[in-house]
Amino acid sequence: MNSHSSFLGDRRRVRCALLLLSLSLALLGARAATFPALIDDFSDAQHTHGGAPRLLVDDKAMGSQSHATQTCSNGVLAIQGELVPGRGLPAFISVPLLLSTDGQPQDLSAYEGVRIRVKITKGILSVQVASSDVQNFDFHTSGPVTGKRGEFQEVRLPFKAMKRGWSEQTTLNLKTITSVNLVAFGLAKDAFAYEVDEIGFY
């Protein structure tokens, strides 16, 4: 009886150990699959934290004439330029931060929004989240980043508050995100300038 009870107890202990092992592996797998919280700390002048090249997109193909310069040094990205809208057209300069080197969609469903440490000195800046589900470039965009001008501040921008501009409003599919874009925009000719020293998710 004692040896039989001991055998049953050993089997139960083995099953419990295997169950705990499988749960641990599952949790590790889930953590490994979560996209990193840091998008960029601007420590590399040529590439994002994930290895994608630095980009700057202007509005000339849309008929406007905006222009800007982009510099990255000492862990700070600095953008400055001028918005020059065409007749009856908006003006914009976008800095896309690709989430992968090949532009493939990433799953951000583990996060609630974008956090950015930014200093705005001129103009209007919004943060845009690009999804492979959106084909007309009307991506979900935050409202203008607000706060005291000329000082670095951390701002949190929830995904659920982001809206599309001219298209029917849709829920942002967080499993299909390709980039986070910094967008200066306006309807009149105006200068803009801002600096960012870190951007990520929360």
C-alpha positions in Angstrom: 0.0 0.0 0.0 2.8 2.4 0.9 4.8 1.7 -2.2 1.6 2.0 -4.4 0.7 5.4 -2.7 4.3 6.5 -3.2 4.1 5.6 -6.9 0.8 7.5 -7.3 2.3 10.5 -5.5 5.4 10.5 -7.8 3.2 10.4 -10.9 1.2 13.4 -9.6 4.4 15.3 -8.9 5.7 14.5 -12.4 2.4 15.7 -14.0 2.5 18.9 -12.0 6.1 19.5 -13.0 5.3 19.0 -16.6 2.3 21.2 -16.4 4.3 24.0 -14.8 7.0 23.6 -17.5 4.5 23.8 -20.3 2.9 26.9 -18.8 6.4 28.5 -18.4 7.3 27.8 -22.0 4.0 29.2 -23.2 4.5 32.4 -21.2 8.1 32.7 -22.5 6.7 32.3 -26.1 4.1 34.9 -25.5 6.7 37.4 -24.2 9.1 36.6 -27.1 6.3 37.3 -29.6 5.4 40.7 -28.2 6.8 43.6 -30.3 9.5 45.5 -28.3 8.2 48.6 -26.5 10.9 50.8 -27.9 10.5 52.1 -31.4 13.6 54.4 -31.5 16.0 56.1 -29.1 17.8 57.8 -32.0 21.2 56.5 -31.1 21.9 55.7 -34.7 22.0 58.5 -37.2 21.2 56.3 -40.2 18.8 53.6 -38.9 16.0 53.2 -36.4 16.4 51.0 -33.3 15.0 48.1 -35.3 17.4 48.6 -38.2 15.1 50.3 -40.7 16.5 53.3 -42.7 15.6 56.8 -41.7 13.0 58.3 -44.1 11.4 61.7 -44.7 8.4 62.1 -47.0 7.2 65.4 -48.4 4.1 66.5 -50.2 5.5 67.4 -53.6 3.8 64.4 -55.3 0.5 65.7 -54.0 1.0 69.2 -55.5 2.4 71.1 -52.5 6.0 72.3 -52.0 6.9 71.7 -48.4 10.5 71.0 -47.5 12.4 69.9 -44.4 15.7 68.8 -43.0 16.3 65.8 -40.7 19.3 65.4 -38.4 20.0 62.8 -35.8 22.8 63.3 -33.3 23.5 62.7 -29.6 20.3 60.6 -29.3 18.0 63.3 -30.6 16.1 63.5 -33.9 15.6 67.1 -35.0 13.2 68.0 -37.8 12.7 71.6 -39.1 11.2 73.0 -42.3 8.4 74.9 -43.9 4.9 73.8 -44.9 4.0 75.2 -48.4 0.6 74.1 -49.4 -0.5 74.1 -53.1 -3.6 75.8 -54.2 -6.5 74.3 -52.3 -4.3 71.5 -50.9 -3.0 70.7 -47.4 0.7 70.6 -46.6 2.7 68.0 -44.7 6.0 66.5 -43.9 6.1 62.9 -42.6 8.9 61.0 -40.8 7.9 57.3 -41.0 9.5 55.1 -38.4 9.2 51.6 -39.9 8.7 48.8 -37.4 10.6 46.3 -39.5 13.3 46.4 -42.1 11.1 44.8 -44.7 7.9 46.8 -44.0 6.0 43.7 -42.8 3.1 44.3 -40.4 3.7 43.9 -36.7 1.3 42.9 -33.9 0.9 45.7 -31.3 -2.1 44.3 -29.5 -0.2 44.1 -26.3 0.0 47.9 -26.1 -2.5 50.7 -25.5 -0.8 53.5 -27.4 2.3 55.5 -28.4 4.5 57.3 -26.0 6.8 60.1 -27.2 9.3 62.4 -25.5 9.2 65.4 -27.7 10.0 69.2 -27.8 7.9 71.3 -30.2 9.1 74.8 -30.9 7.1 75.7 -34.0 4.1 74.4 -35.9 1.7 71.4 -35.3 2.8 67.8 -34.8 0.7 64.7 -34.8 1.5 61.0 -34.5 0.1 58.6 -37.1 -0.1 54.8 -37.0 0.0 53.1 -40.4 -1.8 49.8 -40.9 -1.6 47.5 -43.9 -5.4 47.3 -43.8 -5.5 51.0 -44.9 -4.9 51.4 -48.7 -5.7 55.1 -49.2 -3.0 56.4 -46.8 -5.7 57.9 -44.5 -4.1 56.3 -41.5 -5.3 56.6 -37.9 -3.8 59.9 -36.5 -3.7 61.5 -33.1 -4.8 65.0 -32.4 -2.1 67.7 -32.3 0.5 67.0 -29.6 0.0 69.6 -26.9 2.0 70.9 -24.0 4.4 73.6 -23.1 6.5 74.7 -26.1 10.3 74.6 -26.1 10.6 71.9 -23.5 10.9 68.1 -23.7 7.9 66.3 -22.3 6.6 62.8 -22.5 3.2 62.5 -24.1 1.0 59.4 -24.3 -1.4 59.0 -27.2 -3.9 56.1 -26.9 -4.6 54.1 -30.1 -8.4 54.2 -29.4 -8.4 58.0 -29.6 -6.8 58.1 -33.1 -9.0 58.9 -36.1 -8.9 58.8 -39.8 -9.1 62.2 -41.6 -11.5 61.9 -44.6 -12.4 58.2 -44.7 -15.1 56.3 -42.8 -14.0 55.7 -39.3 -12.8 52.2 -38.6 -11.2 50.4 -35.6 -7.4 50.3 -35.8 -6.3 46.7 -36.4 -3.3 46.5 -34.0 -2.2 43.3 -35.6 -1.3 45.0 -38.9 0.9 48.0 -38.0 3.7 48.8 -40.4 5.0 52.2 -39.1 4.6 55.0 -36.7 4.8 58.4 -38.5 5.6 61.9 -37.1 3.5 64.3 -39.2 3.8 68.1 -39.3 0.8 69.5 -41.2 -1.1 72.6 -42.0 -3.4 74.4 -44.4 -1.3 77.6 -44.6 2.4 78.4 -45.2 4.2 78.1 -41.9 7.5 77.0 -40.4 7.7 74.1 -38.1 10.4 72.5 -35.8 10.5 69.7 -33.3 12.9 67.3 -31.6 12.3 63.8 -30.3 14.7 61.8 -28.0 12.6 58.6 -27.6 9.4 57.1 -29.0 7.8 53.7 -28.1 4.6 52.0 -27.0 3.0 51.7 -23.6 
